[in-house]
Amino acid sequence: MSLPEKPPRKAGLLMIVSAVMASFLGIRRRNDYESDAASLSLGQVVIAGIVGGIVFVAGVVVLVKVVMANLTSGN
């Protein structure tokens, strides 16, 4: 008689964000990837990826504007 398998644990917000950030950087251990695959849904990953991409692009735009403002005000 075998024990029933536990259903995969639901992923929390921190787990989703860390999985997506690790994917952006290209660093992820195999065990972490397998646990993410069991607990994350495709919708969660897609939404977190889109939000992460928007935050990244907005950060780059703000950084460029700050640098350009400092360069032009120095002249």
NORQUI-V684502 format. One record per residue. N is the residue number from 1. RES is the residue in one letter. SS is DSSP state (alpha for helix, beta for strand, coil for the rest). NEAR is the number of other C-alpha atoms within 12 Angstrom. Layout:
# NORQUI-V684502
N|RES|SS|NEAR ; N|RES|SS|NEAR
This chain:
# NORQUI-V684502
1|M|coil|3 ; 2|S|coil|4 ; 3|L|coil|5 ; 4|P|coil|6 ; 5|E|coil|7 ; 6|K|coil|9 ; 7|P|coil|8 ; 8|P|coil|14 ; 9|R|coil|15 ; 10|K|coil|18 ; 11|A|coil|21 ; 12|G|coil|17 ; 13|L|alpha|16 ; 14|L|alpha|15 ; 15|M|alpha|24 ; 16|I|alpha|31 ; 17|V|alpha|25 ; 18|S|alpha|25 ; 19|A|alpha|33 ; 20|V|alpha|31 ; 21|M|alpha|23 ; 22|A|alpha|20 ; 23|S|alpha|22 ; 24|F|alpha|18 ; 25|L|alpha|11 ; 26|G|coil|12 ; 27|I|coil|14 ; 28|R|coil|18 ; 29|R|coil|13 ; 30|R|alpha|10 ; 31|N|alpha|10 ; 32|D|alpha|20 ; 33|Y|alpha|21 ; 34|E|alpha|14 ; 35|S|alpha|20 ; 36|D|alpha|30 ; 37|A|alpha|22 ; 38|A|alpha|17 ; 39|S|alpha|24 ; 40|L|coil|29 ; 41|S|coil|21 ; 42|L|alpha|16 ; 43|G|alpha|12 ; 44|Q|alpha|25 ; 45|V|alpha|29 ; 46|V|alpha|18 ; 47|I|alpha|18 ; 48|A|alpha|28 ; 49|G|alpha|23 ; 50|I|alpha|18 ; 51|V|alpha|18 ; 52|G|alpha|25 ; 53|G|alpha|20 ; 54|I|alpha|14 ; 55|V|alpha|15 ; 56|F|alpha|17 ; 57|V|alpha|14 ; 58|A|alpha|14 ; 59|G|alpha|14 ; 60|V|alpha|14 ; 61|V|alpha|14 ; 62|V|alpha|14 ; 63|L|alpha|14 ; 64|V|alpha|14 ; 65|K|alpha|14 ; 66|V|alpha|14 ; 67|V|alpha|14 ; 68|M|alpha|14 ; 69|A|alpha|13 ; 70|N|alpha|12 ; 71|L|alpha|11 ; 72|T|alpha|10 ; 73|S|alpha|9 ; 74|G|coil|8 ; 75|N|coil|7
